[in-house]
Amino acid sequence: MAKTGPRVTIKMGSTESSHVFSTKKNKRNTPARLELKRYDPILRRHVLYREQK
């Protein structure tokens, strides 16, 4: 069986459109919800992305 560690896959959703992408984070190092400024291809500009449930 594969090891299961603190690294999990999360979904990041744009705050201004319906665009979503997935990434991984280490829950041990960053237990809070992640917020990043990323490029939104729907709006064609940088916007804030927040971690979804």
C-alpha positions in Angstrom: 0.0 0.0 0.0 1.0 3.6 -0.6 2.1 5.8 2.2 -0.4 8.4 3.4 1.2 11.5 4.7 0.3 15.1 5.5 0.3 16.2 1.8 -3.3 16.4 0.4 -4.8 17.6 -2.9 -7.0 20.7 -2.6 -9.2 22.7 -5.0 -8.6 26.4 -5.4 -11.5 28.6 -6.6 -11.4 32.0 -8.1 -13.1 34.7 -6.1 -14.3 36.5 -9.2 -15.2 33.8 -11.7 -16.0 30.1 -11.8 -12.5 28.9 -12.6 -11.0 26.2 -10.4 -7.6 24.5 -10.3 -6.1 21.8 -8.0 -2.9 21.8 -6.2 -1.3 20.0 -3.2 -0.4 21.3 0.2 1.1 20.0 3.4 -1.5 20.2 6.1 1.2 19.9 8.8 2.9 23.1 7.7 -0.1 25.1 6.6 -3.2 24.1 8.6 -5.1 27.3 7.6 -6.9 27.8 4.3 -4.6 28.8 1.5 -5.0 32.1 -0.5 -3.0 32.9 -3.6 -3.0 35.4 -6.4 -3.1 33.5 -9.6 -3.8 34.2 -13.3 -7.5 33.6 -14.2 -7.8 32.6 -17.9 -11.5 33.4 -18.0 -11.0 37.1 -16.9 -7.4 37.2 -18.3 -6.0 38.9 -15.2 -4.6 38.0 -11.8 -7.2 37.5 -9.1 -7.4 36.0 -5.6 -7.9 32.2 -5.3 -9.1 30.6 -2.1 -9.0 27.0 -0.9 -12.4 25.3 -1.2 -13.8 22.6 1.0 
